[in-house]
Amino acid sequence: MKNQKGFTLIELLVVIAIISLLASLAVVSLNGARAKARNAQRLSDIAGYMTSIETNVNEREGSYDLLDTGASYTVCLGKYTNPDGSLRNCWTANQPSNPTFNGLISSLFPAMPGQDMICDTFEGYIYQYNNTYDVGQVQWFMEGRDQDCGIAQWKQNSGNCTRCAWLSTNRDLSTSGWTAN
Protein backbone atom coordinates (compact mmCIF):
# COMPACT_ATOMS: atom_id res chain seq x y z
CA MET A 1 0.00 0.00 0.00
CA LYS A 2 0.99 3.50 -0.74
CA ASN A 3 1.16 6.14 1.89
CA GLN A 4 -1.49 8.67 0.77
CA LYS A 5 -1.00 12.37 1.31
CA GLY A 6 -3.84 14.89 1.10
CA PHE A 7 -7.55 14.77 1.73
CA THR A 8 -10.23 12.60 0.22
CA LEU A 9 -13.05 14.11 -1.82
CA ILE A 10 -15.52 13.44 1.01
CA GLU A 11 -13.36 15.26 3.54
CA LEU A 12 -13.06 18.27 1.24
CA LEU A 13 -16.83 18.39 0.65
CA VAL A 14 -17.52 18.25 4.40
CA VAL A 15 -15.12 21.13 5.03
CA ILE A 16 -16.70 23.19 2.21
CA ALA A 17 -20.20 22.54 3.61
CA ILE A 18 -19.14 23.65 7.11
CA ILE A 19 -17.51 26.82 5.78
CA SER A 20 -20.63 27.61 3.70
CA LEU A 21 -22.86 27.18 6.74
CA LEU A 22 -20.68 29.47 8.86
CA ALA A 23 -20.58 32.09 6.08
CA SER A 24 -24.37 32.10 5.74
CA LEU A 25 -24.75 32.58 9.51
CA ALA A 26 -22.32 35.51 9.40
CA VAL A 27 -24.26 37.19 6.57
CA VAL A 28 -27.58 36.83 8.42
CA SER A 29 -26.18 38.37 11.61
CA LEU A 30 -24.49 41.14 9.61
CA ASN A 31 -27.81 42.07 7.97
CA GLY A 32 -29.44 42.24 11.42
CA ALA A 33 -26.67 44.51 12.67
CA ARG A 34 -27.09 46.79 9.63
CA ALA A 35 -30.85 47.07 10.24
CA LYS A 36 -30.20 47.98 13.89
CA ALA A 37 -27.69 50.62 12.82
CA ARG A 38 -30.16 52.13 10.32
CA ASN A 39 -32.90 52.16 13.00
CA ALA A 40 -30.52 53.91 15.41
CA GLN A 41 -29.82 56.52 12.71
CA ARG A 42 -33.58 57.02 12.19
CA LEU A 43 -34.10 57.63 15.90
CA SER A 44 -31.24 60.11 15.84
CA ASP A 45 -32.79 61.88 12.83
CA ILE A 46 -36.17 62.02 14.56
CA ALA A 47 -34.59 63.49 17.70
CA GLY A 48 -33.05 66.21 15.53
CA TYR A 49 -36.35 66.89 13.78
CA MET A 50 -38.22 67.03 17.05
CA THR A 51 -35.76 69.50 18.56
CA SER A 52 -36.15 71.72 15.50
CA ILE A 53 -39.94 71.40 15.45
CA GLU A 54 -40.29 72.15 19.17
CA THR A 55 -37.99 75.17 18.83
CA ASN A 56 -40.17 76.50 16.00
CA VAL A 57 -43.34 75.79 18.00
CA ASN A 58 -41.93 77.74 20.97
CA GLU A 59 -41.14 80.68 18.67
CA ARG A 60 -44.78 80.58 17.49
CA GLU A 61 -46.12 80.70 21.04
CA GLY A 62 -47.10 77.03 21.05
CA SER A 63 -48.68 76.74 17.60
CA TYR A 64 -47.86 73.63 15.55
CA ASP A 65 -48.84 75.41 12.32
CA LEU A 66 -45.22 75.86 11.29
CA LEU A 67 -46.16 77.09 7.81
CA ASP A 68 -48.66 79.66 9.18
CA THR A 69 -51.32 78.48 6.73
CA GLY A 70 -54.26 78.18 9.08
CA ALA A 71 -55.14 74.95 7.26
CA SER A 72 -54.28 71.29 7.84
CA TYR A 73 -51.36 69.91 5.81
CA THR A 74 -48.89 67.04 5.48
CA VAL A 75 -45.29 67.56 4.33
CA CYS A 76 -42.23 65.38 3.90
CA LEU A 77 -39.40 65.96 6.33
CA GLY A 78 -36.27 66.11 4.23
CA LYS A 79 -35.57 66.19 0.53
CA TYR A 80 -36.43 63.30 -1.77
CA THR A 81 -34.81 63.17 -5.19
CA ASN A 82 -35.02 61.01 -8.28
CA PRO A 83 -31.83 59.54 -9.78
CA ASP A 84 -31.74 62.49 -12.22
CA GLY A 85 -31.70 64.96 -9.29
CA SER A 86 -35.30 66.19 -9.66
CA LEU A 87 -37.45 66.42 -6.54
CA ARG A 88 -40.04 63.75 -5.87
CA ASN A 89 -42.70 63.08 -3.26
CA CYS A 90 -42.45 60.80 -0.23
CA TRP A 91 -44.71 58.69 1.98
CA THR A 92 -47.53 57.41 -0.26
CA ALA A 93 -46.01 59.13 -3.30
CA ASN A 94 -48.34 62.10 -2.94
CA GLN A 95 -46.74 64.10 -0.16
CA PRO A 96 -44.61 67.02 -1.36
CA SER A 97 -41.28 68.08 0.00
CA ASN A 98 -41.96 71.62 1.19
CA PRO A 99 -38.95 73.98 0.83
CA THR A 100 -40.40 76.49 3.32
CA PHE A 101 -40.99 73.86 5.97
CA ASN A 102 -37.63 72.20 5.37
CA GLY A 103 -35.98 75.62 5.55
CA LEU A 104 -37.42 76.14 9.03
CA ILE A 105 -36.21 72.74 10.16
CA SER A 106 -32.82 72.77 8.43
CA SER A 107 -31.88 76.07 10.07
CA LEU A 108 -31.64 74.09 13.31
CA PHE A 109 -31.03 70.61 11.92
CA PRO A 110 -28.72 70.99 8.90
CA ALA A 111 -28.11 67.27 8.39
CA MET A 112 -31.64 66.63 7.11
CA PRO A 113 -31.89 63.12 5.67
CA GLY A 114 -33.72 62.44 2.45
CA GLN A 115 -34.18 58.99 1.05
CA ASP A 116 -35.01 56.31 3.54
CA MET A 117 -36.25 52.75 3.45
CA ILE A 118 -39.47 51.91 1.69
CA CYS A 119 -42.04 49.97 3.69
CA ASP A 120 -45.38 49.13 2.11
CA THR A 121 -44.96 52.01 -0.41
CA PHE A 122 -44.18 54.43 2.43
CA GLU A 123 -40.82 56.16 2.54
CA GLY A 124 -39.25 58.75 4.78
CA TYR A 125 -40.60 60.94 7.54
CA ILE A 126 -43.70 63.15 7.48
CA TYR A 127 -45.06 66.04 9.53
CA GLN A 128 -48.81 66.50 9.75
CA TYR A 129 -50.63 69.53 11.10
CA ASN A 130 -54.31 69.44 12.09
CA ASN A 131 -55.75 72.96 12.21
CA THR A 132 -58.93 71.92 14.06
CA TYR A 133 -56.98 71.03 17.20
CA ASP A 134 -53.64 72.81 16.50
CA VAL A 135 -51.91 69.43 16.77
CA GLY A 136 -48.65 68.36 15.18
CA GLN A 137 -47.72 64.77 14.36
CA VAL A 138 -44.55 63.12 13.04
CA GLN A 139 -44.54 59.61 11.57
CA TRP A 140 -41.73 57.32 10.45
CA PHE A 141 -40.88 53.63 9.99
CA MET A 142 -38.40 51.31 11.68
CA GLU A 143 -37.04 48.13 10.06
CA GLY A 144 -38.54 44.98 11.58
CA ARG A 145 -41.74 44.34 13.47
CA ASP A 146 -42.29 45.41 17.11
CA GLN A 147 -39.34 47.80 17.15
CA ASP A 148 -38.78 50.46 19.80
CA CYS A 149 -39.89 53.79 18.33
CA GLY A 150 -37.87 56.01 20.67
CA ILE A 151 -39.82 59.17 21.51
CA ALA A 152 -43.00 58.07 19.72
CA GLN A 153 -46.04 57.45 21.89
CA TRP A 154 -47.62 55.03 19.40
CA LYS A 155 -46.52 52.24 17.08
CA GLN A 156 -48.13 49.81 14.66
CA ASN A 157 -46.78 46.84 12.70
CA SER A 158 -47.00 47.35 8.96
CA GLY A 159 -45.64 44.56 6.78
CA ASN A 160 -42.08 43.83 7.96
CA CYS A 161 -41.80 47.29 9.53
CA THR A 162 -42.94 49.20 12.58
CA ARG A 163 -44.76 52.47 11.92
CA CYS A 164 -44.12 55.08 14.62
CA ALA A 165 -46.12 58.18 15.54
CA TRP A 166 -45.33 61.11 17.80
CA LEU A 167 -48.23 63.45 18.60
CA SER A 168 -48.15 66.84 20.28
CA THR A 169 -51.20 65.86 22.31
CA ASN A 170 -52.31 62.89 24.40
CA ARG A 171 -54.73 61.59 21.76
CA ASP A 172 -55.52 57.87 22.08
CA LEU A 173 -54.78 55.98 18.84
CA SER A 174 -55.53 52.51 20.25
CA THR A 175 -58.95 52.50 18.57
CA SER A 176 -57.15 52.81 15.19
CA GLY A 177 -54.99 49.72 15.63
CA TRP A 178 -52.01 51.46 17.27
CA THR A 179 -50.35 50.28 20.48
CA ALA A 180 -48.55 52.35 23.09
CA ASN A 181 -44.80 52.46 22.55
C-alpha positions as CSV (number, residue, x, y, z in Angstrom):
1,M,0.0,0.0,0.0
2,K,1.0,3.5,-0.7
3,N,1.2,6.1,1.9
4,Q,-1.5,8.7,0.8
5,K,-1.0,12.4,1.3
6,G,-3.8,14.9,1.1
7,F,-7.6,14.8,1.7
8,T,-10.2,12.6,0.2
9,L,-13.0,14.1,-1.8
10,I,-15.5,13.4,1.0
11,E,-13.4,15.3,3.5
12,L,-13.1,18.3,1.2
13,L,-16.8,18.4,0.6
14,V,-17.5,18.2,4.4
15,V,-15.1,21.1,5.0
16,I,-16.7,23.2,2.2
17,A,-20.2,22.5,3.6
18,I,-19.1,23.6,7.1
19,I,-17.5,26.8,5.8
20,S,-20.6,27.6,3.7
21,L,-22.9,27.2,6.7
22,L,-20.7,29.5,8.9
23,A,-20.6,32.1,6.1
24,S,-24.4,32.1,5.7
25,L,-24.7,32.6,9.5
26,A,-22.3,35.5,9.4
27,V,-24.3,37.2,6.6
28,V,-27.6,36.8,8.4
29,S,-26.2,38.4,11.6
30,L,-24.5,41.1,9.6
31,N,-27.8,42.1,8.0
32,G,-29.4,42.2,11.4
33,A,-26.7,44.5,12.7
34,R,-27.1,46.8,9.6
35,A,-30.8,47.1,10.2
36,K,-30.2,48.0,13.9
37,A,-27.7,50.6,12.8
38,R,-30.2,52.1,10.3
39,N,-32.9,52.2,13.0
40,A,-30.5,53.9,15.4
41,Q,-29.8,56.5,12.7
42,R,-33.6,57.0,12.2
43,L,-34.1,57.6,15.9
44,S,-31.2,60.1,15.8
45,D,-32.8,61.9,12.8
46,I,-36.2,62.0,14.6
47,A,-34.6,63.5,17.7
48,G,-33.0,66.2,15.5
49,Y,-36.3,66.9,13.8
50,M,-38.2,67.0,17.1
51,T,-35.8,69.5,18.6
52,S,-36.1,71.7,15.5
53,I,-39.9,71.4,15.5
54,E,-40.3,72.1,19.2
55,T,-38.0,75.2,18.8
56,N,-40.2,76.5,16.0
57,V,-43.3,75.8,18.0
58,N,-41.9,77.7,21.0
59,E,-41.1,80.7,18.7
60,R,-44.8,80.6,17.5
61,E,-46.1,80.7,21.0
62,G,-47.1,77.0,21.1
63,S,-48.7,76.7,17.6
64,Y,-47.9,73.6,15.6
65,D,-48.8,75.4,12.3
66,L,-45.2,75.9,11.3
67,L,-46.2,77.1,7.8
68,D,-48.7,79.7,9.2
69,T,-51.3,78.5,6.7
70,G,-54.3,78.2,9.1
71,A,-55.1,74.9,7.3
72,S,-54.3,71.3,7.8
73,Y,-51.4,69.9,5.8
74,T,-48.9,67.0,5.5
75,V,-45.3,67.6,4.3
76,C,-42.2,65.4,3.9
77,L,-39.4,66.0,6.3
78,G,-36.3,66.1,4.2
79,K,-35.6,66.2,0.5
80,Y,-36.4,63.3,-1.8
81,T,-34.8,63.2,-5.2
82,N,-35.0,61.0,-8.3
83,P,-31.8,59.5,-9.8
84,D,-31.7,62.5,-12.2
85,G,-31.7,65.0,-9.3
86,S,-35.3,66.2,-9.7
87,L,-37.4,66.4,-6.5
88,R,-40.0,63.8,-5.9
89,N,-42.7,63.1,-3.3
90,C,-42.5,60.8,-0.2
91,W,-44.7,58.7,2.0
92,T,-47.5,57.4,-0.3
93,A,-46.0,59.1,-3.3
94,N,-48.3,62.1,-2.9
95,Q,-46.7,64.1,-0.2
96,P,-44.6,67.0,-1.4
97,S,-41.3,68.1,0.0
98,N,-42.0,71.6,1.2
99,P,-39.0,74.0,0.8
100,T,-40.4,76.5,3.3
101,F,-41.0,73.9,6.0
102,N,-37.6,72.2,5.4
103,G,-36.0,75.6,5.5
104,L,-37.4,76.1,9.0
105,I,-36.2,72.7,10.2
106,S,-32.8,72.8,8.4
107,S,-31.9,76.1,10.1
108,L,-31.6,74.1,13.3
109,F,-31.0,70.6,11.9
110,P,-28.7,71.0,8.9
111,A,-28.1,67.3,8.4
112,M,-31.6,66.6,7.1
113,P,-31.9,63.1,5.7
114,G,-33.7,62.4,2.5
115,Q,-34.2,59.0,1.0
116,D,-35.0,56.3,3.5
117,M,-36.2,52.7,3.5
118,I,-39.5,51.9,1.7
119,C,-42.0,50.0,3.7
120,D,-45.4,49.1,2.1
121,T,-45.0,52.0,-0.4
122,F,-44.2,54.4,2.4
123,E,-40.8,56.2,2.5
124,G,-39.2,58.7,4.8
125,Y,-40.6,60.9,7.5
126,I,-43.7,63.1,7.5
127,Y,-45.1,66.0,9.5
128,Q,-48.8,66.5,9.7
129,Y,-50.6,69.5,11.1
130,N,-54.3,69.4,12.1
131,N,-55.7,73.0,12.2
132,T,-58.9,71.9,14.1
133,Y,-57.0,71.0,17.2
134,D,-53.6,72.8,16.5
135,V,-51.9,69.4,16.8
136,G,-48.6,68.4,15.2
137,Q,-47.7,64.8,14.4
138,V,-44.5,63.1,13.0
139,Q,-44.5,59.6,11.6
140,W,-41.7,57.3,10.4
141,F,-40.9,53.6,10.0
142,M,-38.4,51.3,11.7
143,E,-37.0,48.1,10.1
144,G,-38.5,45.0,11.6
145,R,-41.7,44.3,13.5
146,D,-42.3,45.4,17.1
147,Q,-39.3,47.8,17.1
148,D,-38.8,50.5,19.8
149,C,-39.9,53.8,18.3
150,G,-37.9,56.0,20.7
151,I,-39.8,59.2,21.5
152,A,-43.0,58.1,19.7
153,Q,-46.0,57.4,21.9
154,W,-47.6,55.0,19.4
155,K,-46.5,52.2,17.1
156,Q,-48.1,49.8,14.7
157,N,-46.8,46.8,12.7
158,S,-47.0,47.3,9.0
159,G,-45.6,44.6,6.8
160,N,-42.1,43.8,8.0
161,C,-41.8,47.3,9.5
162,T,-42.9,49.2,12.6
163,R,-44.8,52.5,11.9
164,C,-44.1,55.1,14.6
165,A,-46.1,58.2,15.5
166,W,-45.3,61.1,17.8
167,L,-48.2,63.5,18.6
168,S,-48.1,66.8,20.3
169,T,-51.2,65.9,22.3
170,N,-52.3,62.9,24.4
171,R,-54.7,61.6,21.8
172,D,-55.5,57.9,22.1
173,L,-54.8,56.0,18.8
174,S,-55.5,52.5,20.2
175,T,-58.9,52.5,18.6
176,S,-57.2,52.8,15.2
177,G,-55.0,49.7,15.6
178,W,-52.0,51.5,17.3
179,T,-50.4,50.3,20.5
180,A,-48.6,52.4,23.1
181,N,-44.8,52.5,22.6
